[in-house]
Amino acid sequence: MGATPADDAETLRRFFAPDGRLHTMPTRHVKRLLVLDHVAQRFEPGRTYAEREVDAVLKEVHEDHAALRRYLVDDGFLTREDNVYWRSGGTFAI
């Protein structure tokens, strides 16, 4: 049986402060994917971003924005080519 939306919300509450900043990166991969999906929602589908724009968005979420950017790329939430990024994964609103 998979996680429910309530379970997902509780997991996000555990890793994000009330102000929306990520205070801890989960070590369990399943939870990390949930956190990364939540962060990826800050990027508009179909839009490209310069690396400095990605960093500006991620600095609002976590002080180690470079590590967060790597996680997003490595896990397929963002794609990078020639220092241009775009959202390529995660959940999308229908």
C-alpha positions in Angstrom: 0.0 0.0 0.0 1.4 3.4 -1.0 1.6 6.6 0.9 -1.5 8.7 1.2 -1.6 12.5 0.6 -1.8 12.9 4.4 1.3 10.8 4.8 3.1 12.9 2.1 2.0 16.2 3.8 3.3 14.9 7.2 6.7 14.0 5.6 7.0 17.4 4.0 6.2 19.0 7.4 9.0 17.0 8.9 11.6 18.4 6.5 10.4 21.9 5.8 10.2 24.8 8.3 6.9 26.8 8.4 8.6 29.5 6.3 9.1 26.9 3.4 12.8 26.4 3.9 14.2 22.9 3.8 16.1 22.3 7.0 17.1 18.6 6.5 17.5 16.5 3.3 16.0 13.1 3.8 18.4 10.2 3.7 15.7 7.7 2.5 15.4 7.9 -1.2 11.6 7.7 -1.3 11.3 10.6 1.1 14.0 12.6 -0.8 12.0 12.2 -4.0 8.9 13.6 -2.3 10.9 16.6 -1.0 12.5 17.2 -4.4 9.2 17.0 -6.2 7.9 19.6 -3.8 10.9 21.9 -4.6 10.5 21.2 -8.3 7.1 22.8 -8.2 8.8 26.2 -7.9 9.9 25.8 -11.6 7.4 26.5 -14.3 7.0 23.7 -16.9 8.1 24.7 -20.4 10.3 27.6 -19.2 14.1 27.6 -19.4 16.2 29.0 -16.6 19.8 30.2 -16.5 21.9 28.6 -13.8 21.8 31.9 -11.8 18.0 31.8 -11.9 17.9 28.3 -10.6 20.3 29.2 -7.8 18.2 32.2 -6.9 15.1 30.0 -6.5 17.0 27.3 -4.6 18.6 29.8 -2.2 15.1 30.6 -1.0 14.7 26.9 -0.1 18.1 25.8 1.3 21.5 27.3 2.0 23.3 24.6 0.0 21.6 25.4 -3.2 24.3 23.7 -5.3 23.7 20.4 -3.6 20.0 20.8 -4.0 20.4 21.6 -7.7 22.5 18.5 -8.2 19.9 16.4 -6.5 17.2 17.8 -8.7 19.2 17.1 -11.9 20.5 13.7 -10.7 16.9 12.5 -9.9 15.4 13.8 -13.1 13.4 16.8 -11.8 15.5 19.3 -13.8 17.5 18.8 -16.9 20.6 20.8 -17.7 22.2 21.4 -21.1 24.8 24.1 -21.8 24.1 25.8 -18.4 20.4 26.1 -19.3 17.9 24.3 -17.0 14.3 23.3 -17.4 11.8 21.2 -15.4 11.7 17.7 -16.7 10.1 15.7 -14.0 7.9 15.7 -10.9 4.2 16.0 -10.6 2.4 18.4 -12.9 -1.0 20.0 -12.3 -3.6 18.7 -14.8 
